[in-house]
């Protein structure tokens, strides 16, 4: 981070200086008091379960001498010598500082959102553009109103580009983030059922994701999944001249897309070669990615379009794709001396579960799927999980579930004629783990997937330790 002065923080937040030095320099901004030091400003966030103001003294004891607060009652004489700025809302204040800081960098930002696969899409885009440009990206799951600002503070003068994933749970959240980030290129991977409980319908999800274009201008580019029933209309409107102010590219199987998939060749269990046709280019072009699954080809096609929008040549794009490494717990292939684990536990929706089943089907072994609930589905929970059960019938040999909604995966599979003796449901995750020893066998390929709240990494840890089969 390039240092900011207290004066700049005051200017960006429109806050009030309670005490301190306007010229004091801040080289790090934190919201976790344990990360504070003598170079940092601690932002006291008022959260649902924690009040960051309670940790001001802890940050001070670690050397921190700059604080952004909204409640003066937590200030004590022990903070003497500190610079303290008061704002009405520290969460909003954090965003305002990040917006000010981002404005100091005249670089293109690529914003990534979507219902399914946005982190993998982000990582694949990063692999491509970082081949030619010094690029920043979010780490792990820092994609919300806290994570995006904290990511931007990692920008420095060496950076030529940034790839920023943006998540959301409701209307206005993407709009809030793009006001801070100001992306020049926006990518929407798809419109699925994630957060449908909060947004009411897929139409609502589409509307929320399209907020990524809020601050687009004539030089901006939107890249969408042209096979998605909602996003394909965006591309069609653009071709019909109904969209003004920015360019729209699309990717998918449909021949009318800007880039369309022509042919796929899976090379074993770890890589894929695919051929595409790109609008305006006569010859078909071949690419390779070090992963499998049709959904990853879609992710790669979006990354290719980003590379094109960034002025990269195809050799550099190819090289970038081959550098792709997935983030931990997202289709992470773990090989033990007994079996292969497809660790995809970070999050889940019905669409991403179905995509993972297609990957599992590629393995020429006995195939076991362990599923938990897809959360935030509301009234659509049974319908969504039954869709997974329908798709599982010809892709797996054994289905294991736990969770109130996940049980419908097995119920649907059995109703579709799946072998009753190969479907297991457990009331708790602990019961499932205790029973695995008697279900899985040497040589199995085991897919493990559920929403983050299910904490299915416990199952992966158990499997890595080796069941007593």
C-alpha positions as CSV (number, residue, x, y, z in Angstrom):
1,X,0.0,0.0,0.0
2,X,1.2,3.5,-0.8
3,X,0.9,5.6,2.3
4,X,-2.0,7.9,3.0
5,X,-2.1,10.8,5.5
6,X,-4.7,11.4,8.1
7,X,-5.6,14.5,6.1
8,X,-6.4,12.3,3.0
9,X,-8.5,9.9,5.2
10,X,-10.4,12.9,6.5
11,X,-10.9,14.2,2.9
12,X,-12.1,10.8,1.5
13,X,-14.5,10.0,4.4
14,X,-15.7,13.5,5.2
15,X,-15.0,12.6,8.8
16,X,-14.2,14.6,11.9
17,X,-10.7,14.6,13.5
18,X,-11.2,13.9,17.2
19,X,-7.5,14.1,18.0
20,X,-4.2,13.6,16.3
21,X,-1.9,14.8,13.5
22,X,-3.2,15.5,10.0
23,X,0.2,14.6,8.6
24,X,0.5,11.2,10.2
25,X,1.2,8.6,7.6
26,X,-0.8,5.3,7.3
27,X,0.7,2.4,5.3
28,X,-1.8,-0.3,6.1
29,X,-5.5,-0.4,6.8
30,X,-7.0,-3.3,8.8
31,X,-10.3,-4.3,10.3
32,X,-8.9,-7.2,12.3
33,X,-7.1,-5.8,15.4
34,X,-4.7,-8.8,15.4
35,X,-3.3,-7.5,12.2
36,X,-2.6,-4.0,13.5
37,X,0.9,-2.6,13.9
38,X,2.6,0.8,14.1
39,X,2.1,1.5,10.4
40,X,-1.7,0.8,10.3
41,X,-5.0,2.4,10.8
42,X,-7.6,0.2,12.5
43,X,-11.1,0.6,11.2
44,X,-13.6,-0.3,14.0
45,X,-16.4,-2.2,12.1
46,X,-19.8,-2.6,13.8
47,X,-20.8,-6.1,12.7
48,X,-23.8,-8.3,13.4
49,X,-22.0,-10.3,16.1
50,X,-18.9,-8.1,16.9
51,X,-18.3,-4.5,17.7
52,X,-14.8,-3.5,16.4
53,X,-14.7,-0.6,18.9
54,X,-14.1,-3.2,21.6
55,X,-10.8,-4.0,20.1
56,X,-9.4,-0.5,19.8
57,X,-7.2,-1.0,22.9
58,X,-5.9,-4.3,21.5
59,X,-4.9,-2.6,18.3
60,X,-3.3,0.2,20.3
61,X,-1.2,-2.3,22.3
62,X,0.2,-3.7,19.0
63,X,1.5,-0.2,18.1
64,X,-1.5,1.1,16.1
65,X,-1.9,4.9,16.4
66,X,-4.6,5.7,13.9
67,X,-8.3,4.8,14.2
68,X,-11.5,5.2,12.2
69,X,-14.5,5.0,14.6
70,X,-18.2,5.8,14.8
71,X,-18.6,5.6,18.6
72,X,-16.5,7.8,20.9
73,X,-17.6,6.0,24.1
74,X,-14.9,3.4,23.5
75,X,-12.1,6.0,23.5
76,X,-9.8,6.2,26.6
77,X,-7.0,8.3,27.9
78,X,-4.7,5.4,27.2
79,X,-5.0,6.2,23.4
80,X,-3.0,9.4,23.9
81,X,-0.9,10.3,20.9
82,X,-3.2,8.6,18.4
83,X,-5.0,10.1,15.4
84,X,-8.7,9.3,15.7
85,X,-11.3,10.1,12.9
86,X,-15.0,9.8,13.6
87,X,-17.5,8.9,10.8
88,X,-21.1,8.1,10.9
89,X,-20.6,4.5,9.6
90,X,-17.1,2.9,9.5
91,X,-18.2,0.3,6.9
92,X,-19.1,3.1,4.5
93,X,-16.0,4.9,5.6
94,X,-13.8,2.0,4.7
95,X,-15.4,1.9,1.2
96,X,-14.8,5.7,0.8
97,X,-11.1,5.3,1.6
98,X,-10.8,2.5,-0.9
99,X,-12.6,4.5,-3.6
100,X,-10.2,7.4,-3.0
101,X,-7.2,5.0,-3.0
102,X,-8.3,3.2,-6.2
103,X,-8.7,6.6,-7.9
104,X,-4.9,7.2,-7.5
105,X,-4.2,4.4,-10.0
106,X,-4.9,4.9,-13.7
107,X,-5.2,1.2,-14.5
108,X,-7.9,-1.0,-16.0
109,X,-9.9,-3.1,-13.5
110,X,-11.7,-6.3,-14.5
111,X,-14.8,-6.9,-12.4
112,X,-16.1,-10.5,-12.1
113,X,-19.4,-11.6,-10.8
114,X,-22.0,-14.4,-11.5
115,X,-24.0,-17.0,-9.6
116,X,-21.6,-19.9,-10.1
117,X,-17.9,-20.2,-10.7
118,X,-16.9,-16.5,-10.3
119,X,-13.8,-17.4,-8.2
120,X,-12.6,-19.9,-10.7
121,X,-13.4,-17.4,-13.5
122,X,-11.5,-14.7,-11.6
123,X,-8.5,-17.0,-11.2
124,X,-8.5,-18.0,-14.9
125,X,-8.7,-14.4,-16.0
126,X,-5.9,-13.5,-13.6
127,X,-3.8,-16.3,-15.1
128,X,-4.3,-14.9,-18.6
129,X,-3.8,-11.1,-17.9
130,X,-0.9,-11.6,-15.4
131,X,1.0,-13.3,-18.2
132,X,1.4,-9.8,-19.8
133,X,0.6,-7.4,-17.0
134,X,1.5,-7.0,-13.3
135,X,-1.9,-7.8,-11.9
136,X,-3.6,-7.7,-8.5
137,X,-6.5,-10.0,-7.6
138,X,-8.6,-10.8,-4.5
139,X,-7.2,-13.5,-2.3
140,X,-9.5,-16.3,-1.0
141,X,-13.1,-15.0,-0.6
142,X,-12.4,-11.3,-0.1
143,X,-15.2,-10.3,-2.5
144,X,-17.7,-8.4,-0.3
145,X,-18.0,-4.9,1.1
146,X,-15.0,-5.5,3.4
147,X,-12.9,-7.8,1.2
148,X,-12.9,-5.7,-1.9
149,X,-11.7,-2.5,-0.2
150,X,-9.0,-4.4,1.7
151,X,-7.9,-6.0,-1.7
152,X,-7.6,-2.6,-3.3
153,X,-5.3,-1.3,-0.6
154,X,-2.8,-3.9,-1.9
155,X,-2.4,-1.9,-5.1
156,X,1.0,-0.3,-5.7
157,X,2.8,1.6,-8.4
158,X,4.0,-1.6,-10.1
159,X,0.4,-2.8,-10.8
160,X,-0.8,-2.4,-14.4
161,X,-4.2,-4.2,-13.9
162,X,-6.5,-5.7,-11.3
163,X,-9.0,-8.6,-11.4
164,X,-11.6,-8.1,-8.7
165,X,-14.3,-10.6,-7.9
166,X,-17.5,-9.1,-6.5
167,X,-20.1,-11.1,-4.6
168,X,-23.5,-10.1,-3.5
169,X,-26.5,-11.3,-1.5
170,X,-29.0,-8.5,-2.4
171,X,-29.9,-5.6,-4.6
172,X,-27.5,-2.6,-4.5
173,X,-24.5,-4.6,-3.3
174,X,-22.7,-4.9,-6.7
175,X,-23.6,-1.3,-7.4
176,X,-21.9,-0.3,-4.2
177,X,-18.7,-2.3,-5.0
178,X,-18.4,-1.0,-8.6
179,X,-18.7,2.6,-7.3
180,X,-15.5,1.8,-5.4
181,X,-13.8,-0.4,-8.0
182,X,-14.8,1.3,-11.3
183,X,-14.2,-1.7,-13.6
184,X,-13.4,-1.1,-17.3
185,X,-14.2,-4.7,-18.1
186,X,-17.1,-6.6,-16.5
187,X,-17.6,-10.3,-16.7
188,X,-20.8,-12.1,-15.7
189,X,-20.3,-15.9,-15.6
190,X,-24.0,-16.9,-15.4
191,X,-27.3,-16.4,-13.7
192,X,-28.1,-19.3,-11.4
193,X,-30.0,-19.9,-8.2
194,X,-27.5,-18.7,-5.6
195,X,-29.1,-16.3,-3.1
196,X,-32.5,-16.8,-4.8
197,X,-34.1,-16.8,-1.3
198,X,-33.0,-13.1,-0.9
199,X,-33.6,-11.9,-4.4
200,X,-36.9,-13.7,-5.1
201,X,-36.2,-15.0,-8.6
202,X,-33.6,-15.6,-11.3
203,X,-34.9,-12.3,-12.9
204,X,-34.0,-10.6,-9.6
205,X,-30.5,-12.2,-9.6
206,X,-30.0,-11.1,-13.2
207,X,-31.0,-7.5,-12.3
208,X,-28.6,-7.5,-9.4
209,X,-25.6,-8.9,-11.4
210,X,-26.2,-6.3,-14.2
211,X,-25.4,-3.6,-11.6
212,X,-21.8,-4.3,-12.7
213,X,-22.4,-1.9,-15.6
214,X,-23.6,1.0,-13.5
215,X,-20.6,3.2,-14.1
216,X,-19.7,1.9,-17.6
217,X,-18.9,4.4,-20.4
218,X,-18.2,4.1,-24.1
219,X,-14.8,2.5,-23.6
220,X,-16.1,-0.2,-21.3
221,X,-16.7,-3.9,-22.2
222,X,-19.2,-6.4,-20.8
223,X,-18.5,-10.1,-21.3
224,X,-21.4,-12.5,-20.7
225,X,-22.3,-16.1,-21.0
226,X,-24.2,-16.1,-24.3
227,X,-25.8,-19.5,-23.6
228,X,-27.4,-18.2,-20.4
229,X,-31.1,-17.4,-21.1
230,X,-30.9,-14.1,-19.3
231,X,-27.4,-12.9,-20.4
232,X,-27.9,-14.0,-24.0
233,X,-30.6,-11.3,-24.3
234,X,-28.1,-8.7,-23.2
235,X,-25.8,-9.7,-26.2
236,X,-28.8,-9.9,-28.6
237,X,-29.9,-6.4,-27.5
238,X,-26.4,-5.1,-28.1
239,X,-26.3,-6.6,-31.6
240,X,-29.7,-5.1,-32.3
241,X,-28.4,-1.7,-31.3
242,X,-30.6,-1.5,-28.2
243,X,-27.6,-1.1,-25.9
244,X,-25.5,2.1,-26.0
245,X,-22.4,3.2,-24.3
246,X,-20.3,0.0,-24.0
247,X,-19.3,-3.1,-26.0
248,X,-20.7,-6.5,-25.3
249,X,-18.9,-9.8,-26.0
250,X,-20.4,-13.3,-25.4
251,X,-19.1,-16.8,-25.0
252,X,-20.6,-20.3,-25.2
253,X,-21.6,-23.1,-27.5
254,X,-24.0,-21.1,-29.6
255,X,-22.5,-20.2,-32.9
256,X,-23.8,-16.6,-32.6
257,X,-21.5,-15.9,-29.6
258,X,-18.4,-13.7,-30.0
259,X,-16.4,-16.9,-29.1
260,X,-18.1,-20.2,-29.6
261,X,-17.0,-23.7,-28.6
262,X,-16.4,-26.0,-31.6
263,X,-14.8,-29.1,-30.2
264,X,-13.5,-30.5,-26.9
265,X,-10.9,-33.2,-26.1
266,X,-10.4,-34.3,-22.5
267,X,-6.9,-35.5,-21.9
268,X,-7.1,-37.8,-18.9
269,X,-8.3,-36.4,-15.6
270,X,-6.3,-33.2,-15.4
271,X,-6.4,-31.3,-18.7
272,X,-8.6,-30.3,-21.6
273,X,-8.0,-29.2,-25.2
274,X,-10.7,-27.2,-26.8
275,X,-11.2,-25.5,-30.2
276,X,-13.2,-22.2,-30.6
277,X,-14.4,-20.0,-33.4
278,X,-13.9,-16.3,-32.7
279,X,-16.0,-13.6,-34.5
280,X,-14.0,-11.9,-37.2
281,X,-11.2,-14.5,-37.4
282,X,-11.4,-17.1,-40.2
283,X,-9.4,-19.9,-38.6
284,X,-10.6,-22.0,-35.7
285,X,-8.2,-21.6,-32.7
286,X,-7.1,-24.3,-30.2
287,X,-6.4,-23.8,-26.5
288,X,-5.5,-26.0,-23.5
289,X,-6.3,-25.7,-19.8
290,X,-4.8,-27.8,-17.0
291,X,-8.2,-28.8,-15.6
292,X,-11.4,-30.6,-16.7
293,X,-15.1,-29.9,-16.8
294,X,-17.3,-28.1,-19.4
295,X,-17.8,-25.3,-16.9
296,X,-14.1,-24.6,-16.9
297,X,-14.1,-24.3,-20.7
298,X,-16.7,-21.6,-20.3
299,X,-14.5,-19.9,-17.7
300,X,-11.6,-20.1,-20.1
301,X,-13.6,-18.6,-23.0
302,X,-14.4,-15.6,-20.8
303,X,-10.7,-15.3,-19.9
304,X,-9.8,-15.4,-23.6
305,X,-12.3,-12.6,-24.3
306,X,-10.7,-10.5,-21.5
307,X,-7.3,-11.2,-23.0
308,X,-8.5,-10.0,-26.4
309,X,-10.1,-6.9,-24.8
310,X,-6.7,-6.2,-23.1
311,X,-4.9,-6.4,-26.5
312,X,-3.2,-9.7,-25.9
313,X,-2.2,-12.1,-28.7
314,X,-3.3,-15.7,-28.7
315,X,0.1,-17.2,-27.8
316,X,0.2,-15.1,-24.6
317,X,-3.4,-16.0,-23.8
318,X,-2.6,-19.7,-24.3
319,X,0.5,-19.4,-22.0
320,X,-1.6,-17.7,-19.4
321,X,-4.3,-20.3,-19.4
322,X,-1.7,-23.0,-18.8
323,X,-0.6,-21.2,-15.7
324,X,-4.1,-21.5,-14.2
325,X,-4.2,-22.9,-10.6
326,X,-7.6,-23.2,-8.8
327,X,-8.1,-21.7,-5.4
328,X,-8.1,-24.2,-2.6
329,X,-11.3,-26.1,-2.0
330,X,-12.6,-25.4,-5.5
331,X,-12.4,-28.6,-7.6
332,X,-9.1,-29.3,-5.8
333,X,-8.0,-32.9,-6.8
334,X,-6.5,-34.8,-3.9
335,X,-4.9,-38.2,-4.6
336,X,-4.4,-40.5,-1.6
337,X,-3.0,-44.0,-1.6
338,X,-6.6,-45.3,-1.5
339,X,-8.8,-43.0,-3.6
340,X,-9.1,-39.7,-5.5
341,X,-11.0,-36.8,-3.7
342,X,-12.6,-34.0,-5.7
343,X,-12.6,-31.3,-2.9
344,X,-15.2,-28.7,-4.0
345,X,-16.4,-27.7,-0.5
346,X,-16.0,-24.0,-0.6
347,X,-19.5,-23.3,-1.7
348,X,-22.4,-24.8,-3.7
349,X,-25.5,-24.2,-5.7
350,X,-27.6,-26.7,-7.7
351,X,-25.9,-25.5,-10.9
352,X,-22.4,-25.9,-9.5
353,X,-23.2,-29.3,-8.1
354,X,-24.4,-30.4,-11.5
355,X,-21.2,-29.1,-13.0
356,X,-19.1,-31.1,-10.5
357,X,-21.1,-34.2,-11.3
358,X,-20.1,-33.9,-14.9
359,X,-16.4,-33.8,-13.8
360,X,-16.9,-36.8,-11.6
361,X,-18.4,-38.7,-14.5
362,X,-15.0,-38.4,-16.3
363,X,-13.4,-40.8,-13.9
364,X,-13.2,-44.5,-14.9
365,X,-13.7,-45.7,-11.3
366,X,-16.5,-46.3,-8.9
367,X,-17.9,-42.8,-8.3
368,X,-19.2,-41.5,-5.0
369,X,-20.9,-38.1,-4.5
370,X,-21.1,-36.7,-1.0
371,X,-23.5,-33.7,-0.9
372,X,-24.8,-31.3,1.7
373,X,-27.3,-28.5,1.6
374,X,-27.1,-25.6,-0.9
375,X,-28.1,-22.8,1.5
376,X,-30.1,-19.6,0.9
377,X,-32.5,-21.4,-1.5
378,X,-35.7,-20.6,0.5
379,X,-38.8,-22.0,-1.2
380,X,-36.7,-23.2,-4.1
381,X,-34.6,-25.6,-2.0
382,X,-36.5,-28.8,-2.8
383,X,-36.7,-28.0,-6.5
384,X,-33.0,-27.2,-6.8
385,X,-31.8,-30.2,-5.0
386,X,-34.1,-32.5,-6.9
387,X,-32.5,-31.2,-10.1
388,X,-29.1,-32.4,-8.7
389,X,-30.6,-35.8,-8.0
390,X,-31.9,-36.1,-11.5
391,X,-28.5,-35.3,-13.0
392,X,-26.8,-37.7,-10.6
393,X,-28.5,-40.8,-11.8
394,X,-26.2,-41.5,-14.7
395,X,-23.0,-40.0,-13.3
396,X,-22.4,-41.7,-10.0
397,X,-22.5,-45.1,-8.4
398,X,-23.1,-44.0,-4.8
399,X,-25.0,-41.0,-3.4
400,X,-24.3,-39.8,0.2
401,X,-26.2,-36.8,1.7
402,X,-26.7,-34.9,4.9
403,X,-28.9,-31.8,5.4
404,X,-32.6,-31.0,5.3
405,X,-32.5,-30.0,1.6
406,X,-29.8,-32.4,0.4
407,X,-32.0,-35.3,1.2
408,X,-34.0,-34.5,-1.9
409,X,-31.0,-35.3,-4.0
410,X,-31.3,-39.0,-3.0
411,X,-35.1,-39.0,-3.0
412,X,-35.2,-37.8,-6.6
413,X,-32.5,-40.2,-7.7
414,X,-34.4,-43.1,-6.1
415,X,-37.7,-42.0,-7.8
416,X,-35.8,-42.0,-11.1
417,X,-34.8,-45.6,-10.6
418,X,-31.4,-45.3,-9.0
419,X,-30.3,-48.3,-6.9
420,X,-31.9,-47.8,-3.5
421,X,-29.0,-49.6,-1.8
422,X,-26.6,-47.1,-3.1
423,X,-28.3,-44.0,-1.6
424,X,-27.4,-43.0,2.0
425,X,-28.7,-40.1,4.0
426,X,-27.6,-39.1,7.5
427,X,-29.2,-36.6,9.9
428,X,-25.9,-35.1,10.8
429,X,-22.4,-34.6,9.3
430,X,-20.9,-36.4,12.2
431,X,-23.0,-39.5,11.6
432,X,-22.0,-39.4,7.9
433,X,-18.3,-39.2,8.8
434,X,-18.7,-42.1,11.2
435,X,-20.4,-44.2,8.5
436,X,-18.0,-43.5,5.6
437,X,-15.6,-46.4,6.5
438,X,-18.3,-48.9,5.6
439,X,-19.3,-47.2,2.3
440,X,-16.2,-46.0,0.4
441,X,-13.8,-48.5,-1.1
442,X,-10.2,-48.5,-2.3
443,X,-10.0,-46.9,-5.8
444,X,-13.1,-44.8,-5.4
445,X,-13.3,-41.2,-6.8
446,X,-15.2,-39.2,-4.2
447,X,-16.8,-35.8,-4.9
448,X,-17.4,-33.7,-1.7
449,X,-19.6,-30.6,-2.1
450,X,-21.9,-28.4,-0.1
451,X,-22.4,-24.8,0.8
452,X,-19.8,-23.1,3.0
453,X,-22.0,-23.2,6.1
454,X,-22.0,-27.0,6.1
455,X,-18.2,-27.1,6.7
456,X,-17.6,-30.1,4.6
457,X,-13.9,-29.6,4.8
458,X,-14.3,-31.9,7.9
459,X,-15.3,-34.7,5.6
460,X,-12.3,-34.0,3.3
461,X,-10.0,-34.1,6.3
462,X,-11.4,-37.4,7.3
463,X,-11.0,-38.9,3.8
464,X,-7.4,-37.6,3.6
465,X,-6.7,-39.4,6.8
466,X,-7.9,-42.6,5.2
467,X,-11.0,-44.5,6.0
468,X,-10.6,-47.9,7.5
469,X,-12.0,-49.6,4.5
